[in-house]
Amino acid sequence: ILPRLISNPQVGNDIVLCHNDLYAPNVIFNAEEKSISFIDFDYTELNFALFDVASHFAGYCFLDKVNISLYPTREEQKRWLKIYFRARGMDESLSNDTTCRLIDQFAAVVHLMWGLWGLLQAHISTLTYDFIKHAEIHFGYYQKMRYSLFD
């Protein structure tokens, strides 16, 4: 999968320090200071920059309950990406359909990762959480996405 995803480094697909778990509860917005802070750095490591964006977008679907319809639309993705690329000093024109498709492909990989994580946690964690169900949900989304996103 990854060779197909990284074939065009011009789309902000550089390797950077990534959070890898940027869903809403890990992003704190301070309205008074107009600042954003991140918490919960357990999974931070080097990764593709757009993987972190995909992780953030995929996280929209897992707030209170699983709702895949909360995944950002193309227009929402493009608006978000314009701000993201501007903040990184990159060309805003990169916020296009090609980049959005790449992010969607990375989102499929995000689901694969969290599915594997769930299986691992089911065997090593002492928490009372249904990690198998967690894995099944993410593997299900990975299966749905991979057929439509990868040739």
C-alpha positions, 0 to 999 in steps of 0.5 A, spaced: 500 500 500 505 505 502 509 505 495 502 507 492 501 512 497 508 516 497 509 516 490 508 524 489 512 527 495 510 534 492 503 533 496 506 535 503 507 527 504 514 528 507 515 525 513 515 529 520 513 528 527 506 526 527 501 525 533 498 519 530 491 520 534 489 527 533 481 525 534 477 531 537 478 529 545 486 530 544 485 537 540 484 543 545 481 549 543 482 555 547 477 560 544 480 566 549 487 565 546 485 563 539 490 557 540 490 550 539 494 545 544 494 537 543 494 532 548 496 525 549 502 523 545 502 516 547 503 514 539 507 520 537 513 518 532 515 519 525 510 518 520 507 521 513 504 528 514 498 527 511 497 520 515 496 525 521 491 529 517 488 522 515 488 520 522 484 527 524 479 526 519 478 519 521 477 521 528 471 525 526 467 519 526 469 516 533 466 522 537 461 520 542 459 514 537 461 511 531 458 515 525 462 515 518 457 520 516 461 525 520 468 524 515 469 531 512 466 532 505 471 534 499 469 541 500 471 541 508 477 537 506 479 542 501 478 548 506 481 545 512 487 543 507 488 550 505 489 553 512 494 547 513 498 548 507 498 555 508 501 554 516 506 550 513 508 555 508 506 550 502 502 552 496 495 552 497 493 549 491 495 542 494 488 542 497 485 539 491 482 532 489 488 528 488 491 530 495 484 529 498 484 522 495 491 521 498 488 523 505 482 518 504 487 512 502 491 514 508 484 514 512 483 507 510 490 505 513 489 509 519 483 504 520 487 498 519 492 501 524 487 502 529 484 495 528 491 491 529 491 496 535 485 493 538 487 486 537 493 487 540 490 491 546 485 485 547 491 480 549 495 485 553 490 490 556 487 490 563 482 495 561 475 493 561 474 495 554 471 491 548 478 491 544 475 486 539 469 490 537 473 496 536 478 492 532 472 489 528 469 496 527 476 499 524 477 493 520 470 493 517 471 501 515 478 499 512 475 493 508 470 498 505 475 503 503 480 499 500 476 496 495 474 503 493 480 507 494 486 502 491 486 500 484 
